[in-house]
Amino acid sequence: MKFKLLLATVFTLNLSSSVIPDYKAKYLFERDDFSVTGIRELKILDNNEYSFTFNARTLLVVSMDFKSNFIIENSKLHSKNYNVKIRPKSVNRDQNIKFDSENLIIASSGINTWESPLDKTTFPADPLNAQIQIRLNLLNGMEEFSINLIEMKTGEIKKNFYSLDGKETCVFNNKEYSCVLLKRYRESDKRITTYYLIPELDYMFYKVIDESPDEYQKLQLIELLSFG
């Protein structure tokens, strides 16, 4: 699908710098074969650096830990590291991706080992911090935009397209919120992701539904533990 992006969405470097507040929330992640509850937390560190994590545990001693470190400048993300740890280790899903801005290399170790060139002008995002870039773009009034997302298996950078697609009432903690719906499309496959975001909470993710011909995944906000 092709998008006719507004001029403002092209020159993203000229946007005013928006701030995403730190937060901690409990989410339920569901897919066809299992479900797990975990904590997503955004921490603001020093020098415009952020840490975004998702840690989940099940009763069967299975754990999933995801962590992204990045810098935000002029409402754009500069990725630094992305780490995935899955237990038990026999599942063999661990992966570490380092964005080396000095040597202009993106290097992956673990289950997928590769190196690819780093073009800092494309602002490549990982699967976790791309969600923060989505919120930054919406806070800056963008209705259509694209994000360059790294492919975990190969290191290839693929452009993902996003467009607002209406509103819907969301009920959370016995309160009604007006959620905006955002659709993500990829030209390379038939996968479609629908994001339900709460503008009143700086476009926090209320729900995410990811669908393809072969897979269904859902992320749902359960409890907001802290905000700002």
TORKEDREN-691198 format. One record per residue (C-alpha): residue number from 1; residue in one letter; z, x, y. Coordinates in nm, 2 decimals, always signed. Example, Ala and Ser with C-alpha at 12.3 -4.5 7.8 and 13.67 -1.06 7.14 Angstrom:
BEGIN
    i  aa      up    east   north
    1   a   +0.78   +1.23   -0.45
    2   s   +0.71   +1.37   -0.11
***
This chain:
BEGIN
    i  aa      up    east   north
    1   m   +0.00   +0.00   +0.00
    2   k   -0.10   +0.13   +0.34
    3   f   +0.12   +0.08   +0.65
    4   k   +0.02   +0.08   +1.01
    5   l   +0.32   +0.26   +1.15
    6   l   +0.43   +0.21   +1.50
    7   l   +0.38   +0.51   +1.73
    8   a   +0.76   +0.54   +1.76
    9   t   +0.79   +0.59   +1.38
   10   v   +0.55   +0.88   +1.39
   11   f   +0.73   +1.09   +1.65
   12   t   +1.07   +1.07   +1.48
   13   l   +1.19   +1.40   +1.63
   14   n   +1.20   +1.23   +1.97
   15   l   +1.44   +0.96   +1.87
   16   s   +1.79   +0.96   +2.01
   17   s   +2.05   +1.10   +1.76
   18   s   +2.24   +0.82   +1.58
   19   v   +2.57   +0.87   +1.41
   20   i   +2.66   +0.74   +1.06
   21   p   +3.04   +0.69   +1.03
   22   d   +3.21   +0.84   +0.73
   23   y   +3.31   +0.58   +0.46
   24   k   +3.43   +0.53   +0.11
   25   a   +3.34   +0.23   -0.10
   26   k   +3.34   +0.11   -0.46
   27   y   +3.00   +0.01   -0.61
   28   l   +2.89   -0.13   -0.94
   29   f   +2.57   +0.03   -1.09
   30   e   +2.39   -0.17   -1.36
   31   r   +2.07   -0.10   -1.56
   32   d   +1.92   -0.24   -1.88
   33   d   +2.13   -0.03   -2.12
   34   f   +2.47   +0.01   -1.94
   35   s   +2.68   -0.05   -1.63
   36   v   +2.94   +0.17   -1.45
   37   t   +3.17   +0.14   -1.15
   38   g   +3.20   +0.44   -0.91
   39   i   +3.30   +0.56   -0.57
   40   r   +3.04   +0.65   -0.30
   41   e   +3.18   +0.86   -0.02
   42   l   +3.03   +1.00   +0.30
   43   k   +3.22   +1.28   +0.46
   44   i   +3.15   +1.44   +0.79
   45   l   +3.21   +1.82   +0.78
   46   d   +3.17   +2.09   +1.04
   47   n   +2.86   +2.17   +1.25
   48   n   +2.68   +1.84   +1.19
   49   e   +2.70   +1.89   +0.81
   50   y   +2.76   +1.59   +0.58
   51   s   +2.86   +1.55   +0.21
   52   f   +2.76   +1.24   +0.03
   53   t   +2.89   +1.18   -0.32
   54   f   +2.88   +0.92   -0.60
   55   n   +3.14   +0.96   -0.88
   56   a   +3.16   +0.72   -1.17
   57   r   +3.36   +0.70   -1.50
   58   t   +3.35   +0.47   -1.80
   59   l   +3.61   +0.39   -2.07
   60   l   +3.41   +0.60   -2.31
   61   v   +3.48   +0.92   -2.13
   62   v   +3.14   +0.93   -1.98
   63   s   +3.11   +1.06   -1.62
   64   m   +2.84   +1.08   -1.36
   65   d   +2.88   +1.29   -1.05
   66   f   +2.62   +1.32   -0.78
   67   k   +2.66   +1.52   -0.46
   68   s   +2.43   +1.59   -0.16
   69   n   +2.50   +1.83   +0.13
   70   f   +2.29   +1.81   +0.44
   71   i   +2.27   +1.85   +0.81
   72   i   +2.17   +1.58   +1.06
   73   e   +1.99   +1.69   +1.38
   74   n   +1.80   +1.45   +1.61
   75   s   +1.84   +1.17   +1.35
   76   k   +1.67   +1.37   +1.08
   77   l   +1.81   +1.51   +0.76
   78   h   +1.79   +1.88   +0.67
   79   s   +1.88   +1.90   +0.30
   80   k   +2.09   +2.19   +0.16
   81   n   +2.20   +2.11   -0.19
   82   y   +2.18   +1.83   -0.45
   83   n   +2.39   +1.84   -0.76
   84   v   +2.40   +1.61   -1.07
   85   k   +2.66   +1.64   -1.35
   86   i   +2.66   +1.41   -1.65
   87   r   +2.92   +1.41   -1.92
   88   p   +2.94   +1.44   -2.21
   89   k   +2.74   +1.76   -2.16
   90   s   +2.53   +1.68   -2.48
   91   v   +2.34   +1.43   -2.27
   92   n   +2.19   +1.73   -2.09
   93   r   +2.13   +1.58   -1.75
   94   d   +2.29   +1.85   -1.52
   95   q   +2.07   +1.97   -1.24
   96   n   +2.12   +2.17   -0.92
   97   i   +1.86   +2.17   -0.64
   98   k   +1.89   +2.42   -0.35
   99   f   +1.69   +2.39   -0.03
  100   d   +1.66   +2.75   +0.09
  101   s   +1.55   +2.72   +0.45
  102   e   +1.55   +3.10   +0.51
  103   n   +1.31   +3.19   +0.22
  104   l   +1.13   +2.85   +0.24
  105   i   +1.19   +2.77   -0.12
  106   i   +1.32   +2.47   -0.31
  107   a   +1.47   +2.58   -0.64
  108   s   +1.60   +2.37   -0.93
  109   s   +1.81   +2.48   -1.22
  110   g   +1.95   +2.29   -1.52
  111   i   +1.75   +2.03   -1.72
  112   n   +1.46   +2.07   -1.48
  113   t   +1.38   +2.43   -1.38
  114   w   +1.12   +2.49   -1.11
  115   e   +1.05   +2.63   -0.77
  116   s   +0.84   +2.48   -0.49
  117   p   +0.76   +2.57   -0.13
  118   l   +0.98   +2.42   +0.14
  119   d   +0.80   +2.29   +0.44
  120   k   +1.08   +2.22   +0.69
  121   t   +0.85   +2.00   +0.90
  122   t   +0.82   +1.74   +0.63
  123   f   +1.20   +1.69   +0.61
  124   p   +1.22   +1.65   +0.22
  125   a   +1.51   +1.43   +0.10
  126   d   +1.69   +1.41   -0.23
  127   p   +1.75   +1.08   -0.40
  128   l   +2.10   +1.05   -0.25
  129   n   +2.07   +1.16   +0.11
  130   a   +1.74   +0.96   +0.15
  131   q   +1.97   +0.66   +0.17
  132   i   +2.13   +0.80   +0.48
  133   q   +1.79   +0.87   +0.63
  134   i   +1.71   +0.50   +0.58
  135   r   +2.02   +0.40   +0.77
  136   l   +1.94   +0.64   +1.05
  137   n   +1.59   +0.51   +1.09
  138   l   +1.71   +0.15   +1.10
  139   l   +1.98   +0.23   +1.36
  140   n   +1.70   +0.38   +1.57
  141   g   +1.51   +0.05   +1.56
  142   m   +1.24   +0.15   +1.32
  143   e   +1.09   -0.14   +1.12
  144   e   +0.83   +0.06   +0.92
  145   f   +0.86   +0.43   +0.82
  146   s   +0.82   +0.68   +0.54
  147   i   +1.05   +0.93   +0.38
  148   n   +0.93   +1.24   +0.18
  149   l   +1.13   +1.23   -0.14
  150   i   +1.16   +1.52   -0.39
  151   e   +1.07   +1.45   -0.75
  152   m   +1.35   +1.57   -0.97
  153   k   +1.14   +1.67   -1.27
  154   t   +0.86   +1.86   -1.09
  155   g   +0.97   +1.95   -0.74
  156   e   +0.67   +1.76   -0.60
  157   i   +0.72   +1.59   -0.26
  158   k   +0.61   +1.23   -0.26
  159   k   +0.59   +1.00   +0.04
  160   n   +0.78   +0.67   +0.00
  161   f   +0.70   +0.38   +0.24
  162   y   +0.96   +0.13   +0.38
  163   s   +0.92   -0.19   +0.56
  164   l   +1.16   -0.46   +0.68
  165   d   +1.11   -0.79   +0.49
  166   g   +1.32   -1.06   +0.63
  167   k   +1.69   -1.15   +0.64
  168   e   +1.94   -1.31   +0.40
  169   t   +2.31   -1.41   +0.41
  170   c   +2.53   -1.18   +0.21
  171   v   +2.89   -1.27   +0.12
  172   f   +3.13   -0.98   +0.09
  173   n   +3.51   -0.99   +0.09
  174   n   +3.50   -1.37   +0.17
  175   k   +3.30   -1.30   +0.48
  176   e   +2.94   -1.39   +0.55
  177   y   +2.71   -1.11   +0.69
  178   s   +2.35   -1.13   +0.80
  179   c   +2.17   -0.87   +0.58
  180   v   +1.83   -0.73   +0.65
  181   l   +1.60   -0.67   +0.36
  182   l   +1.40   -0.35   +0.33
  183   k   +1.13   -0.29   +0.08
  184   r   +1.03   +0.05   -0.06
  185   y   +0.68   +0.11   -0.21
  186   r   +0.53   +0.41   -0.38
  187   e   +0.16   +0.45   -0.39
  188   s   +0.19   +0.65   -0.72
  189   d   +0.34   +0.37   -0.93
  190   k   +0.44   +0.00   -0.95
  191   r   +0.80   +0.05   -0.87
  192   i   +0.95   -0.16   -0.59
  193   t   +1.30   -0.12   -0.45
  194   t   +1.47   -0.39   -0.23
  195   y   +1.76   -0.29   -0.01
  196   y   +2.01   -0.54   +0.13
  197   l   +2.18   -0.38   +0.43
  198   i   +2.45   -0.50   +0.67
  199   p   +2.36   -0.42   +1.04
  200   e   +2.72   -0.50   +1.14
  201   l   +2.84   -0.21   +0.93
  202   d   +2.58   +0.04   +1.05
  203   y   +2.33   -0.07   +0.78
  204   m   +2.57   +0.00   +0.49
  205   f   +2.41   -0.08   +0.16
  206   y   +2.53   -0.42   +0.03
  207   k   +2.29   -0.43   -0.27
  208   v   +1.99   -0.24   -0.40
  209   i   +1.76   -0.38   -0.67
  210   d   +1.51   -0.13   -0.82
  211   e   +1.23   -0.28   -1.04
  212   s   +0.94   -0.15   -1.23
  213   p   +0.74   -0.27   -1.54
  214   d   +0.97   -0.06   -1.76
  215   e   +1.31   -0.06   -1.59
  216   y   +1.56   -0.26   -1.39
  217   q   +1.85   -0.12   -1.19
  218   k   +2.10   -0.27   -0.95
  219   l   +2.37   -0.13   -0.72
  220   q   +2.62   -0.37   -0.57
  221   l   +2.90   -0.32   -0.32
  222   i   +3.24   -0.43   -0.46
  223   e   +3.50   -0.30   -0.22
  224   l   +3.50   -0.11   +0.11
  225   l   +3.79   +0.14   +0.09
  226   s   +3.75   +0.30   +0.43
  227   f   +3.50   +0.29   +0.72
  228   g   +3.49   +0.53   +1.02
***
